[in-house]
Amino acid sequence: MRLTVVIPTCNRGDLLGQTVRKLLHDQTAAAGEYEIVVVDDGSTDDTPRVMSDLGAPESRVRYVRQENKGPGAARNAGVREAKGDIILFTGDDCIPDSRLIEEHLKARERYGDVAVAGHVAWHPDLELTPLMLFLDQGAQFGFTQIEDPENVTFWTFYTANCSLHRHWVEDVGGFDESFRYAAYEDIEVAYRMSQRGLRIAYHRPALTYHHHAPTLEGHVTRMRLCGRAAVLVWRKHPELKEKLGIVDAARATTVTGFFEAVTTYGFALGVRDAMKGEEPAADSELRALWQGPELADAGRAWVREAFGDVNPEKAELIRLQREVHRMRENWKQVEARRLYRASEWLARAGWRVLRGLGLGRRSDPI
C-alpha cells in the first residue's frame, strides 16, 4: 500500500458518494497501490448510509466517524488511520480525474520527497459565473500566479488536491485543531512544514474538479471565516501579518471600496441589459452580482454590439497610459524647476560666501 487518500467530510453525502466511486472504480492506478480513508466529522445527513452502500469498511474504503471538530482534526484522524506512506488530501466535493492518483505517484518519482500540489478546476457540469472566474485568478486558487512549478509557496498547499509523505505532517504535530473551519488550517500547517524544509511542487496533470458552485452570499460568509482564521494564524506567526491581509482589513477604505465595486457592477448590468434589449431580472437583486458570466468575459458580445470595433477596455487602457505619461512629464518639469531653483539658491549662497571672504569684489584702480 503506497498511498492513502484522506477525505474529511461533513453533511455532503451525495457529493461524497460521487467522489469515492470515482476514486474506487475510475482510476488508472492499480487498485493495490492505494486505499481511501473517509473521516466523517459529525455528519447529520445520510453520509453513513452512503458509505455503507459503498462497502466500507470491508472494501478498500475505510470509514471513520468522530464528533464535529473541524476539517483539520478530521485530517489528523485520517493520517493516523492511514496505512500508506504517502497521504493524498482531497475534498468530499472534489471529483477526481481518472489519472489523479497515478499522476501524484509519478510526480513523486520525479520530484522526490516534496509536497505535490495538483490542479483544481471547476467541474464541467457547472456554469461559470463572474464570481467563479474571479476566484480562479487567485482569490481562492492561485495557480495562475505560479512562476516556478518546481518550487511554489506554502500558500499553494490546497488540501483539495495535495500529497506528501506522512512524516512531514507527523513531524510538526499535524494540523492545528483549534482551526474549526475549512479556512487557513492547511496553509498554517504548510507554513510550519516549510519551516522544516518542505518544498512544494505544482503538478498540473494531477487534476481534480471542484463540484461546488459558490454564491456571493456563500463566498462572503466563507471569507468572514477566513478572516477569523487569519487572526489565528497571525497570533501563531506574527511575521505573516502583512501577507495575511490583517493590515488591509484594518483600513477604512475596505468597506467603501466594496460598496463602490458593487455600485459600479450593478450599473454595468443595467447597461448590458439595455444594450441587449433585456428586462431586468425579477429575482433577488443580489443574485445579479454573480450571474451574467459574459460580463466578466473580455470578449463579451454585447460590448462589440454597442461599440462596434471600438474596445472600451483598450481605450481606457490607452487613456490611463496617456495619463501616466502626462503625469511623468509634469513630474519632470517639476523636478527641472526644483533643480533650477536649487541651483539658483546654491549660486546665490556661494556668492554670499565669496563676498564675505572679500573674493567677489572688484579691486580699486591704482
C-alpha positions as CSV (number, residue, x, y, z in Angstrom):
1,M,0.0,0.0,0.0
2,R,1.8,3.1,-1.2
3,L,-0.8,5.9,-0.9
4,T,-3.8,6.7,1.3
5,V,-6.4,9.2,0.1
6,V,-7.8,11.1,3.1
7,I,-11.2,12.8,2.8
8,P,-12.8,14.8,5.6
9,T,-16.5,15.2,5.2
10,C,-19.5,16.8,6.8
11,N,-23.1,16.7,5.5
12,R,-22.2,16.2,1.8
13,G,-23.4,12.6,1.3
14,D,-24.3,12.9,-2.3
15,L,-21.1,14.5,-3.4
16,L,-19.0,12.3,-1.2
17,G,-20.5,9.3,-2.9
18,Q,-19.6,10.6,-6.4
19,T,-16.0,11.3,-5.2
20,V,-15.4,8.0,-3.6
21,R,-16.9,6.0,-6.5
22,K,-14.6,7.8,-8.9
23,L,-11.6,7.0,-6.7
24,L,-12.6,3.4,-6.4
25,H,-13.7,2.5,-9.9
26,D,-12.3,5.1,-12.3
27,Q,-8.6,5.4,-11.6
28,T,-5.7,4.3,-13.9
29,A,-3.5,3.5,-10.8
30,A,-3.6,-0.2,-9.8
31,A,-6.1,-1.0,-7.1
32,G,-3.4,-2.3,-4.8
33,E,-1.5,1.0,-4.9
34,Y,-3.9,2.9,-2.8
35,E,-6.7,3.0,-0.2
36,I,-9.3,5.6,0.8
37,V,-10.0,6.8,4.3
38,V,-13.1,8.9,4.8
39,V,-13.4,10.7,8.2
40,D,-17.0,11.8,8.9
41,D,-16.7,15.0,11.0
42,G,-20.1,14.7,12.7
43,S,-22.4,14.5,9.7
44,T,-26.2,14.5,10.4
45,D,-27.3,13.6,6.9
46,D,-27.2,10.3,5.1
47,T,-23.4,10.0,4.9
48,P,-23.3,6.8,7.0
49,R,-25.8,5.1,4.5
50,V,-23.8,6.4,1.5
51,M,-20.6,4.9,2.9
52,S,-22.4,1.6,3.8
53,D,-23.6,1.3,0.2
54,L,-20.1,1.7,-1.0
55,G,-19.0,-1.3,1.1
56,A,-17.0,0.4,3.8
57,P,-15.3,-0.8,5.9
58,E,-15.0,-4.2,4.1
59,S,-13.6,-2.8,0.8
60,R,-10.6,-0.6,0.1
61,V,-12.6,2.3,1.7
62,R,-12.4,2.8,5.4
63,Y,-15.0,4.9,7.2
64,V,-14.3,6.7,10.5
65,R,-16.8,8.8,12.4
66,Q,-16.0,11.5,15.0
67,E,-17.8,14.3,16.7
68,N,-17.6,17.6,14.8
69,K,-14.1,19.1,15.4
70,G,-13.3,20.7,12.1
71,P,-11.5,19.5,8.9
72,G,-8.1,19.8,10.4
73,A,-8.9,17.4,13.2
74,A,-10.6,15.1,10.6
75,R,-7.4,15.0,8.5
76,N,-5.3,14.2,11.6
77,A,-7.6,11.3,12.2
78,G,-7.3,10.2,8.6
79,V,-3.5,10.3,8.8
80,R,-3.5,8.2,12.0
81,E,-5.7,5.7,10.3
82,A,-3.8,5.6,7.0
83,K,-1.6,2.6,6.0
84,G,0.1,4.3,3.1
85,D,3.4,6.2,3.4
86,I,2.0,8.9,1.0
87,I,-1.0,10.9,2.0
88,L,-3.2,12.4,-0.7
89,F,-5.6,15.0,0.8
90,T,-8.7,15.9,-1.2
91,G,-12.2,17.1,-0.5
92,D,-15.6,15.5,-0.5
93,D,-16.7,17.9,-3.3
94,C,-13.7,17.2,-5.5
95,I,-14.4,14.8,-8.3
96,P,-11.1,13.2,-9.3
97,D,-9.8,12.9,-12.8
98,S,-9.2,9.2,-13.7
99,R,-5.4,9.8,-13.6
100,L,-5.3,11.7,-10.3
101,I,-3.6,9.0,-8.2
102,E,-1.3,7.9,-11.0
103,E,-0.1,11.5,-11.6
104,H,0.6,12.1,-7.9
105,L,2.7,8.9,-7.8
106,K,4.5,9.9,-11.0
107,A,5.2,13.4,-9.7
108,R,6.7,11.9,-6.5
109,E,9.1,9.8,-8.6
110,R,10.0,13.0,-10.5
111,Y,10.4,15.5,-7.6
112,G,11.3,13.3,-4.6
113,D,10.3,13.9,-1.0
114,V,8.2,17.0,-1.7
115,A,4.6,18.0,-1.3
116,V,2.8,17.7,-4.7
117,A,0.1,20.3,-5.3
118,G,-2.3,19.1,-8.0
119,H,-4.6,21.3,-10.1
120,V,-8.2,22.1,-9.1
121,A,-10.6,23.1,-11.8
122,W,-14.3,23.9,-11.8
123,H,-16.4,20.8,-12.6
124,P,-17.5,20.9,-16.3
125,D,-21.2,20.5,-15.2
126,L,-21.1,23.9,-13.5
127,E,-21.9,27.1,-15.4
128,L,-19.1,29.6,-14.9
129,T,-20.0,32.8,-13.3
130,P,-18.1,36.1,-12.9
131,L,-17.5,35.1,-9.2
132,M,-16.0,31.8,-10.2
133,L,-13.8,33.4,-12.8
134,F,-12.6,35.9,-10.2
135,L,-11.9,33.2,-7.6
136,D,-9.8,31.4,-10.3
137,Q,-7.4,34.3,-10.6
138,G,-6.0,33.9,-7.1
139,A,-8.7,34.7,-4.6
140,Q,-9.3,31.0,-3.9
141,F,-6.8,29.1,-6.0
142,G,-3.6,30.8,-7.1
143,F,-2.5,28.5,-9.8
144,T,-2.3,31.4,-12.4
145,Q,0.3,33.1,-10.2
146,I,2.8,30.3,-10.1
147,E,6.1,31.2,-11.7
148,D,8.3,28.2,-10.8
149,P,6.2,24.9,-10.7
150,E,9.1,23.1,-9.0
151,N,9.1,25.4,-6.1
152,V,5.9,27.0,-5.1
153,T,4.9,28.9,-2.0
154,F,3.3,27.3,1.0
155,W,0.2,29.3,0.1
156,T,-0.4,26.8,-2.7
157,F,-0.8,23.8,-0.3
158,Y,-4.5,23.3,-1.0
159,T,-5.8,20.2,0.7
160,A,-8.4,19.9,-2.1
161,N,-5.6,18.2,-4.0
162,C,-2.2,17.8,-2.4
163,S,0.0,14.8,-1.5
164,L,3.1,14.3,0.7
165,H,4.9,11.7,2.7
166,R,3.2,11.3,6.1
167,H,6.3,12.1,8.1
168,W,6.1,15.8,7.2
169,V,2.6,16.1,8.8
170,E,3.6,13.9,11.8
171,D,6.9,15.8,12.4
172,V,5.1,19.1,13.0
173,G,2.4,17.6,15.2
174,G,-0.3,17.5,12.5
175,F,-3.0,20.1,11.7
176,D,-3.8,22.7,14.4
177,E,-7.2,21.5,15.7
178,S,-8.0,25.0,17.0
179,F,-9.0,25.9,13.4
180,R,-12.6,24.7,13.5
181,Y,-13.5,25.8,10.0
182,A,-12.2,25.0,6.5
183,A,-10.1,28.1,6.3
184,Y,-6.3,28.5,6.6
185,E,-5.8,25.3,8.5
186,D,-4.0,23.8,5.5
187,I,-1.9,27.0,4.9
188,E,-0.9,27.1,8.6
189,V,0.4,23.5,8.7
190,A,2.1,24.0,5.3
191,Y,3.9,27.1,6.7
192,R,5.2,25.0,9.7
193,M,6.3,22.2,7.4
194,S,8.1,24.7,5.1
195,Q,10.0,26.0,8.1
196,R,11.2,22.4,8.5
197,G,12.4,22.4,4.8
198,L,9.4,21.1,2.9
199,R,9.4,22.0,-0.8
200,I,6.1,22.1,-2.7
201,A,5.9,21.3,-6.4
202,Y,2.9,22.1,-8.7
203,H,2.0,19.2,-11.0
204,R,-0.9,20.3,-13.2
205,P,-1.7,16.8,-14.7
206,A,-2.8,15.7,-11.2
207,L,-6.3,17.1,-11.7
208,T,-9.5,17.2,-9.7
209,Y,-12.8,19.0,-10.3
210,H,-14.3,21.2,-7.7
211,H,-18.1,20.4,-7.8
212,H,-19.3,23.3,-5.7
213,A,-20.7,26.5,-7.3
214,P,-20.2,29.4,-4.9
215,T,-22.7,32.2,-4.5
216,L,-21.9,35.7,-3.4
217,E,-23.5,35.2,0.0
218,G,-21.7,32.0,0.5
219,H,-18.4,33.5,-0.6
220,V,-18.8,36.4,1.8
221,T,-19.6,34.0,4.6
222,R,-16.6,31.9,3.8
223,M,-14.3,35.0,3.7
224,R,-15.6,36.0,7.1
225,L,-14.5,32.6,8.4
226,C,-11.2,33.1,6.6
227,G,-10.8,36.5,8.4
228,R,-11.3,34.7,11.8
229,A,-8.8,32.0,10.8
230,A,-6.3,34.6,9.6
231,V,-6.2,36.1,13.1
232,L,-5.4,32.6,14.5
233,V,-2.5,32.3,12.0
234,W,-1.3,35.8,12.8
235,R,-1.3,35.1,16.6
236,K,0.8,32.0,16.0
237,H,3.0,33.5,13.3
238,P,3.1,37.3,13.7
239,E,5.6,37.6,10.8
240,L,2.8,36.7,8.4
241,K,0.6,39.7,9.3
242,E,1.1,41.6,6.0
243,K,0.7,38.6,3.8
244,L,-2.5,37.5,5.6
245,G,-4.1,40.9,4.9
246,I,-4.6,41.8,8.5
247,V,-3.3,45.3,7.8
248,D,-5.5,45.8,4.8
249,A,-8.6,44.7,6.7
250,A,-8.0,47.5,9.2
251,R,-8.2,50.2,6.6
252,A,-11.4,52.2,6.4
253,T,-11.3,52.2,2.6
254,T,-12.0,48.4,2.6
255,V,-15.7,49.0,3.2
256,T,-16.1,51.9,0.8
257,G,-14.2,50.0,-1.8
258,F,-16.7,47.1,-1.6
259,F,-19.7,49.4,-2.0
260,E,-18.1,51.3,-4.9
261,A,-17.4,48.0,-6.7
262,V,-21.0,46.7,-6.1
263,T,-22.4,50.0,-7.3
264,T,-20.3,50.0,-10.5
265,Y,-21.2,46.4,-11.2
266,G,-24.9,46.9,-10.7
267,F,-24.8,49.9,-13.1
268,A,-22.8,47.8,-15.7
269,L,-25.5,45.1,-15.5
270,G,-28.2,47.7,-16.3
271,V,-26.2,49.0,-19.2
272,R,-25.8,45.4,-20.6
273,D,-29.5,44.7,-20.2
274,A,-30.5,47.8,-22.0
275,M,-27.9,47.2,-24.8
276,K,-29.3,43.7,-25.3
277,G,-32.9,44.7,-25.0
278,E,-33.5,42.5,-21.9
279,E,-35.7,43.2,-19.0
280,P,-34.1,43.3,-15.5
281,A,-34.2,40.0,-13.6
282,A,-37.3,39.6,-11.4
283,D,-35.5,37.6,-8.7
284,S,-33.2,38.7,-6.0
285,E,-31.3,41.9,-6.7
286,L,-28.2,40.5,-5.0
287,R,-28.4,37.4,-7.3
288,A,-27.4,39.7,-10.2
289,L,-24.0,40.1,-8.7
290,W,-22.9,36.5,-9.5
291,Q,-24.9,36.0,-12.7
292,G,-24.1,37.1,-16.3
293,P,-20.8,35.4,-16.9
294,E,-20.5,37.3,-20.2
295,L,-20.0,40.5,-18.2
296,A,-16.7,39.0,-16.9
297,D,-15.6,37.9,-20.4
298,A,-13.1,40.2,-22.1
299,G,-14.6,39.4,-25.5
300,R,-18.3,39.8,-24.4
301,A,-20.6,40.2,-27.5
302,W,-22.8,42.9,-26.1
303,V,-19.8,45.3,-25.9
304,R,-19.0,44.7,-29.5
305,E,-22.6,45.3,-30.4
306,A,-22.7,48.6,-28.6
307,F,-19.3,49.9,-29.6
308,G,-18.5,48.2,-32.9
309,D,-14.8,47.8,-33.4
310,V,-14.0,50.1,-30.5
311,N,-12.8,48.2,-27.5
312,P,-13.7,50.4,-24.5
313,E,-11.3,48.5,-22.2
314,K,-8.5,49.1,-24.6
315,A,-9.5,52.7,-24.9
316,E,-9.5,53.1,-21.2
317,L,-6.1,51.5,-21.0
318,I,-4.7,53.9,-23.6
319,R,-6.3,56.8,-21.7
320,L,-4.6,55.6,-18.5
321,Q,-1.3,55.2,-20.3
322,R,-1.5,58.7,-21.6
323,E,-2.5,60.0,-18.2
324,V,0.6,58.3,-16.7
325,H,2.8,59.7,-19.4
326,R,1.4,63.2,-18.8
327,M,2.0,62.8,-15.0
328,R,5.6,61.7,-15.7
329,E,6.1,64.8,-18.0
330,N,4.7,67.1,-15.4
331,W,6.9,65.5,-12.8
332,K,9.9,66.0,-15.0
333,Q,9.0,69.7,-15.3
334,V,8.5,70.0,-11.5
335,E,11.9,68.3,-11.0
336,A,13.5,70.6,-13.5
337,R,12.1,73.7,-11.8
338,R,13.2,72.3,-8.4
339,L,16.7,71.7,-9.8
340,Y,16.9,75.2,-11.3
341,R,15.7,76.8,-8.0
342,A,18.2,74.6,-6.0
343,S,21.0,75.6,-8.4
344,E,20.0,79.3,-8.2
345,W,19.9,79.1,-4.4
346,L,23.4,77.5,-4.3
347,A,24.8,80.1,-6.6
348,R,23.5,82.9,-4.5
349,A,24.7,81.3,-1.4
350,G,28.1,80.8,-3.0
351,W,28.3,84.5,-3.9
352,R,27.4,85.5,-0.4
353,V,30.2,83.3,0.9
354,L,32.7,84.7,-1.6
355,R,31.8,88.3,-0.8
356,G,32.1,87.5,2.9
357,L,35.6,86.4,2.2
358,G,36.3,89.5,0.0
359,L,36.9,87.5,-3.1
360,G,34.0,88.5,-5.1
361,R,34.6,92.3,-5.1
362,R,36.3,94.4,-7.8
363,S,39.7,95.8,-6.9
364,D,40.1,99.6,-6.7
365,P,42.0,101.2,-9.5
366,I,45.6,102.2,-8.7
